[in-house]
Amino acid sequence: MRPSDLGLPCKFSTFRRHQREALEWLTTACEQPISAACLPTGSGKTAIAMALAQLTNVKAVYLVATKQLQSQVLKDFASMGMVTSAGAPTTAVPTTAIASADTRKSAVCPTPAGASMPTR
């Protein structure tokens, strides 16, 4: 399975091994309704969360602690419907930023030939 198979933005071309393992565990072995990932900065926690939301067909809430991370997440996942708690993709939210994604939206990724390939 590739990130594009789940509608993740084109910048996520493949899952890293630990991301695949986390998704496998979360979708098959985890019996808890709420899960948390404790991974280092830059390890792809947001991609795991967005992929999991797509696999389980749920709306997700993603919490961030800084404006910088809020901006990064909104930029990376705008094509999937990521918005702030105020409902806008660029609206600043005071203190802790809250963002959610409507996982029912589709994205379009360009193919190397320049055509476009719809994804879900």
Secondary structure, DSSP 8 states (H G I E B T S, - for coil): --GGGGT--TT--S--HHHHHHHHHHHHT---SS------TTS-HHHHHHHHHHHHT--EEEEESSHHHHHHHHHHHGGGT-EETTS-SS---SSSEEEEE-TT--EEEE-TTS-EEEE-
